[in-house]
Every structure is written in structure tokens, then in C-alpha cells.
Amino acid sequence: MNKDKIQAHILRENISSNSSEAFSLHKKSHFGEPIGEKIQYSLSEALLLVEKNRMSVVSGNKKVSFESLIKKLQRIDKRILIKYPVFKDLRERGYVVKTALKFGADFRVYEKGSKPGKKHAKWVVFCDNESRTFTWHDFSAKNRVAHSTKKNLLLSIVDEEGDVSYYEVKWIKP
């Protein structure tokens, strides 16, 4: 087994680890959030780390496979298969991506090299699949969230192949 692999546990809706590898990766790459003596991961963070073979997740005393983890996470968040491709794509492009539940959005994204807590996120991200349409009212509500949090709006559209297209919305004063 990879000695740098994070050993994490899933308990109800939380995935966390108290391993030194978890703290080290958090410090280096901003994966997870320190909560007490542990690093707690968002569902997308845990999924990416498992997929990249950087983490193994244990439920009870049993290791959870990537496929089983997806099934478990779908029960926790029915939109995980829309959000995860966006999270993965942004992380692979070098951005730091954190949840944005308190803003009513899917993610907040920090510029490359930025540290959450030291700088503000540049974007607030809403994810959807290409087959879903939304109204001007929906668009306006998303825009208001971005404006009120002083972030740019990033709409992330996932197609049937799992590819992501981004649309950035900014306010302008004519």
C-alpha cells in the first residue's frame, strides 16, 4: 500500500482522517478542512483523492471501493455526479475548490496560488447538466448570489460524456 496514502473513515455524511498524510496534504494543497484533531473532506474531495489513489476510505472495518463510494455519496448528495466532474476539472487545472453551501452554490473557487482564508474566492460556481434548462429567474438568483458575495458567477455545464463547459458572468457598468 502507498505509504503516503491517507486513511480516512466515512461516518454518516462525514469523511475524515487524523493521519499525518491528511494534515500534510491539507497544508500543501488545501484538501479538506481542519476540524478539531481531524481533516474533514467534502464529498468531491474524497472522491478525487480515492480516484487518484491518494486516499482509501473505510466504513466500519471495511475498505470502500471507488464504485461503492460513488453509490454511498449519491445517497448523501443526489447531485454528486454533476458536481464531481466540475470539481475534478477545476482541481486538475490547479484551482483550489471548496464547497459553497452557505452561499447556496455548489463551489467557491480560488485563483491558482491563493490560500483559502488568506484571499477571497474569485468565483462562486453553480453546476448543472446540459439537458437542464433554467429560467431568467434562476439565472437572476444565481447572479444575485455571486454579486452579494463579491464573486464572479461561473456556470459549469456538464455534458453527457462528463465534459465541462464554463460560462463566466460579470457585472458591467455601461
C-alpha positions as CSV (number, residue, x, y, z in Angstrom):
1,M,0.0,0.0,0.0
2,N,1.1,3.5,-0.8
3,K,2.7,4.8,2.5
4,D,1.6,8.4,1.6
5,K,-2.0,7.2,1.2
6,I,-4.5,8.9,3.5
7,Q,-6.5,6.5,5.6
8,A,-10.0,8.1,6.0
9,H,-13.2,7.0,7.6
10,I,-16.8,7.6,6.5
11,L,-19.3,8.0,9.2
12,R,-22.8,9.0,8.1
13,E,-22.2,12.0,5.9
14,N,-18.6,12.8,7.0
15,I,-15.3,11.7,5.6
16,S,-12.3,12.5,7.7
17,S,-8.8,11.4,8.7
18,N,-6.5,12.1,11.5
19,S,-3.4,10.8,9.6
20,S,-0.3,12.9,9.3
21,E,-0.7,12.5,5.5
22,A,-4.0,14.2,5.7
23,F,-2.6,17.2,7.5
24,S,0.4,17.3,5.2
25,L,-1.8,17.3,2.0
26,H,-4.0,20.0,3.5
27,K,-1.0,22.2,4.2
28,K,0.4,21.7,0.7
29,S,-2.7,21.5,-1.5
30,H,-5.7,22.7,0.7
31,F,-7.6,19.4,0.5
32,G,-10.0,19.2,3.4
33,E,-10.7,21.4,6.4
34,P,-9.1,21.0,9.8
35,I,-11.9,20.2,12.3
36,G,-10.5,19.6,15.8
37,E,-7.9,16.8,15.5
38,K,-9.0,15.7,12.0
39,I,-9.1,16.8,8.5
40,Q,-12.7,16.6,7.1
41,Y,-13.2,16.3,3.4
42,S,-16.0,17.4,1.1
43,L,-17.6,14.5,-0.8
44,S,-15.9,15.6,-4.0
45,E,-12.5,16.0,-2.4
46,A,-12.7,12.5,-1.0
47,L,-13.9,11.1,-4.3
48,L,-11.0,12.7,-6.2
49,L,-8.4,11.5,-3.7
50,V,-9.7,7.9,-3.8
51,E,-9.8,8.0,-7.7
52,K,-6.2,9.3,-7.7
53,N,-5.2,6.6,-5.3
54,R,-4.1,9.1,-2.6
55,M,-6.8,8.0,-0.1
56,S,-8.6,4.9,1.0
57,V,-11.9,5.2,2.7
58,V,-13.0,2.7,5.4
59,S,-16.6,2.2,6.6
60,G,-16.8,0.2,9.8
61,N,-13.7,-2.0,9.2
62,K,-14.2,-2.5,5.5
63,K,-12.3,-0.6,2.7
64,V,-14.8,1.1,0.3
65,S,-14.0,0.8,-3.4
66,F,-14.3,3.8,-5.7
67,E,-17.5,2.4,-7.2
68,S,-19.1,1.7,-3.8
69,L,-18.0,5.2,-2.6
70,I,-19.8,6.8,-5.5
71,K,-23.0,4.8,-4.6
72,K,-22.7,5.9,-1.0
73,L,-22.1,9.5,-1.9
74,Q,-25.1,9.5,-4.3
75,R,-27.3,8.7,-1.3
76,I,-25.9,11.6,0.6
77,D,-25.9,14.1,-2.4
78,K,-28.0,13.2,-5.4
79,R,-26.2,15.8,-7.5
80,I,-22.7,14.4,-6.8
81,L,-22.4,13.1,-10.4
82,I,-23.0,16.6,-11.8
83,K,-20.7,18.3,-9.2
84,Y,-17.8,15.9,-9.2
85,P,-16.7,16.3,-12.9
86,V,-16.6,20.1,-12.3
87,F,-14.7,19.8,-9.0
88,K,-12.2,17.3,-10.7
89,D,-11.7,19.5,-13.8
90,L,-11.1,22.7,-11.7
91,R,-8.6,20.9,-9.3
92,E,-6.8,19.4,-12.3
93,R,-6.4,22.9,-13.7
94,G,-4.7,24.0,-10.5
95,Y,-7.5,25.8,-8.7
96,V,-8.5,25.4,-5.1
97,V,-12.1,24.4,-4.9
98,K,-14.2,24.5,-1.7
99,T,-17.9,23.9,-1.0
100,A,-20.2,26.9,-1.1
101,L,-23.2,25.6,0.7
102,K,-23.6,28.6,2.9
103,F,-23.8,30.7,-0.2
104,G,-26.4,28.4,-1.8
105,A,-24.0,27.5,-4.5
106,D,-22.0,24.3,-5.3
107,F,-18.4,25.6,-5.0
108,R,-16.3,28.6,-4.5
109,V,-13.0,28.7,-6.5
110,Y,-9.8,30.4,-5.6
111,E,-7.3,31.6,-8.1
112,K,-4.2,29.4,-8.6
113,G,-1.7,30.0,-5.8
114,S,-4.4,31.6,-3.5
115,K,-4.9,30.2,0.0
116,P,-8.5,29.9,1.3
117,G,-8.8,32.1,4.4
118,K,-6.0,34.4,3.2
119,K,-7.7,35.5,0.0
120,H,-11.3,35.6,-1.2
121,A,-12.5,33.2,-3.8
122,K,-12.8,34.6,-7.3
123,W,-15.8,32.6,-8.4
124,V,-19.0,31.1,-7.0
125,V,-19.9,28.1,-9.1
126,F,-23.2,26.5,-10.0
127,C,-23.1,23.1,-11.7
128,D,-25.8,21.6,-14.0
129,N,-26.1,19.1,-16.7
130,E,-26.6,20.2,-20.3
131,S,-30.1,18.9,-20.6
132,R,-31.5,21.1,-17.9
133,T,-32.9,24.4,-18.8
134,F,-33.2,27.3,-16.4
135,T,-35.3,30.4,-16.4
136,W,-34.2,34.1,-16.3
137,H,-35.5,34.0,-12.7
138,D,-33.0,31.1,-12.0
139,F,-30.2,33.0,-13.7
140,S,-31.0,36.2,-11.8
141,A,-31.0,34.3,-8.5
142,K,-27.5,32.8,-9.2
143,N,-26.3,36.2,-10.3
144,R,-27.5,37.8,-7.1
145,V,-25.7,35.2,-5.0
146,A,-22.4,36.0,-6.9
147,H,-22.9,39.7,-6.6
148,S,-23.8,39.6,-2.9
149,T,-20.7,37.6,-2.1
150,K,-18.5,39.8,-4.3
151,K,-17.5,36.9,-6.6
152,N,-17.8,36.3,-10.3
153,L,-20.5,33.8,-11.3
154,L,-19.2,30.7,-13.0
155,L,-21.8,28.4,-14.6
156,S,-20.5,24.9,-15.1
157,I,-22.4,22.8,-17.6
158,V,-21.6,19.0,-17.7
159,D,-22.4,17.2,-21.0
160,E,-23.4,13.5,-21.3
161,E,-19.7,12.5,-21.7
162,G,-18.8,14.2,-18.5
163,D,-17.0,17.1,-20.2
164,V,-17.4,20.5,-18.6
165,S,-18.0,23.9,-20.2
166,Y,-17.8,27.1,-18.2
167,Y,-19.6,30.4,-18.6
168,E,-18.3,33.3,-16.5
169,V,-20.8,36.1,-15.8
170,K,-19.6,39.5,-14.7
171,W,-21.4,42.7,-13.9
172,I,-20.5,45.7,-16.1
173,K,-21.5,49.3,-15.8
174,P,-22.2,50.7,-19.3
